[in-house]
Amino acid sequence: MHGLGNDFIIIDNRDGRLAPAYLARIAPVLCRRHFGVGADGLAVLSASSEVPFRMQIFNPDGSEAEMCGNAIRCLAKYVWDRGLVKKEIFAFETAAGIKEINLVICDRKVTAVRVDMGYPILESERIPLNGPPRRAVDEKILVENEELLFTAVSMGNPHCVIFVPSLEKAPWKSWGALLERDPLFPNRTNVEFVELITSGRIKVKVWERGAGATLACGTGACASAVAGVLTGRLGNAVEVHLPGGTLMVNWEKGGKVYMEGPAEEVFTGRIEAGNLVEEARQFGSYR
């Protein structure tokens, strides 16, 4: 499935047969393009003791992400299309907390998914960000001898948002790769490069932690909108134009962030475990 071109392999693991360590091990194998199925991440549907479902996200490097806005929309459509939910409003448990889903339905089909992304985290020690406790809003950072201004936001996962005059002229991929692992970010970070169009529209390119350049990032779109409001560049309702398409993000200071966008199913298939199982057994993670 994909959300604006940000694509995921969906695995239904509600029976709990696949251990998290095993999933982390096979994610790089499955997500490799040309050699595997190919995806920006592995999105796993699990059982939850609190709400109907739990979402786990594994990056192509095997690391686990706390939250993913595009993946949660894909999983929301997945459970509706398969009759696993009957109501348009339900919730997912994530490593970043409980997220409420509101499906936009037309003729019993999901046309869009609206997600309550929760409150943005702005305190540096919770993002996390090294240095003294603060809110990093238009703070200076040096990359490739260029002094840039960034705003740090967590949407359950860390983001470094940088407004640039022109995305076409910015070497955002090389900057993103360096900033992801900058010592300022102890857990690494996602990096968003943002070009302002109007007070209600922005263009964004994303370097995702553990994945690299992607066509879209839901939490990144939210973080970009929040950073724009904090710095006075944007109003409360923002069209976020990503290479894969457009998301709508709403945020009023002190409130929750709401994101709305599409999700699409591309194909279903069956994976023969074979070498994946043998490789995982070497690390004692298969059960």
C-alpha positions, -999 to +999 in steps of 0.1 A: +000+000+000+010+036-003+001+070+010+012+096-016+039+073-029+053+066+006+049+028+003+047+000+028+046-037+030+016-045+053+018-077+074-012-088+095+004-101+127-027-100+150-020-136+161+015-125+173+033-153+155+061-130+143+083-116+171+094-079+169+131-090+167+123-112+137+103-084+120+132-060+125+155-085+110+135-092+079+125-056+072+158-047+054+154-079+033+118-073+023+122-035+018+151-037-006+141-025-040+150-048-069+161-076-045+130-078-023+094-066-024+106-030-021+091-005+002+099+026+024+090+005+055+073-025+070+039-017+086+027-044+110-009-048+122-009-062+157-034-068+185-038-042+213-052-046+248-064-010+248-079-003+214-088-025+184-054-025+168-017-017+172+007-004+145+044-012+144+067+004+118+101-009+108+124+011+086+144-003+057+174-003+080+156-025+106+151+003+131+117+008+146+099+041+142+076+055+169+049+068+144+042+071+107+013+092+094+012+076+059+014+041+072-014+046+098-037+058+070-028+027+049-035+004+079-068+022+085-080+015+050-067-021+052-088-029+083-119-012+068-116-030+034-113-064+051-143-058+074-121-058+106-140-026+117-176-016+111-174+020+124-157+049+107-141+062+139-117+039+158-081+040+171-047+025+168-021+021+195+013+032+184+047+037+202+038+074+202+004+068+219-032+062+209-042+078+176-078+083+166-089+076+131-118+091+112-125+075+078-140+095+050-164+071+033-182+073+000-203+044-013-186+022+014-152+030+001-124+049+019-117+081+000-095+097+027-083+092+062-083+119+089-059+112+118-057+129+152-019+131+154-020+143+190-002+173+205+032+182+190+061+179+214+083+211+214+104+206+246+140+197+236+145+171+263+114+152+250+121+154+212+150+147+221+176+174+214+210+177+231+219+209+249+201+230+276+163+226+280+146+249+254+123+252+224+144+251+193+126+275+170+146+290+141+178+278+159+211+279+140+227+247+128+258+242+106+259+217+077+284+216+049+297+250+059+262+265+055+244+281+085+207+270+084+178+278+107+158+248+120+128+242+142+127+209+162+093+192+166+083+157+177+052+141+164+060+110+184+092+108+163+118+136+160+118+161+132+142+189+121+123+214+099+143+238+077+127+265+056+147+272+024+141+299-003+141+272-031+138+234-029+152+232-065+185+250-054+189+233-020+212+202-018+186+187+005+196+151+001+232+156+012+221+180+039+194+155+051+218+126+053+242+146+074+215+162+097+199+128+103+230+118+123+240+152+136+252+149+173+225+174+182+199+146+177+207+116+201+181+094+185+188+107+149+161+127+132+138+131+102+146+162+082+121+183+063+131+210+038+102+235+033+096+261+006+069+286+015+043+293-013+017+312+007+006+313+043-016+283+036+006+263+012+040+248+014+062+224-006+082+199+013+109+173+006+117+148+033+148+129+044+134+101+066+154+087+094+163+051+085+148+054+050+164+083+032+145+104+006+108+095+003+079+108-017+059+117+014+059+117+052+028+122+072+045+131+105+069+153+085+040+172+069+026+178+104+059+189+118+064+213+089+030+229+095+037+232+132+071+248+125+055+272+101+029+283+126+056+287+154+077+309+132+048+330+119+051+318+084+019+298+082-017+300+093-036+272+111-048+253+079-020+242+056-018+224+022+014+204+023+026+196-012+050+166-012+065+149-043+039+122-040+008+144-035-009+167-010-019+164+026-041+187+046-028+196+081-046+217+107-030+230+139-039+257+164-014+266+190-020+246+222-042+221+203-038+188+186-026+183+150-050+168+124-038+153+092-060+142+062-050+124+031-055+093+009-043+057+011-041+032-018-037-006-020-014-016-048-012-054-047-013-084-023+010-114-024+025-143-005+060-144+008+079-177+009+098-174+042+127-197+032+159-177+034+143-151+056+136-176+083+171-191+081+187-157+082+166-147+112+173-179+131+210-170+131+201-141+153+177-161+175+147-139+166+124-164+149+098-182+168 
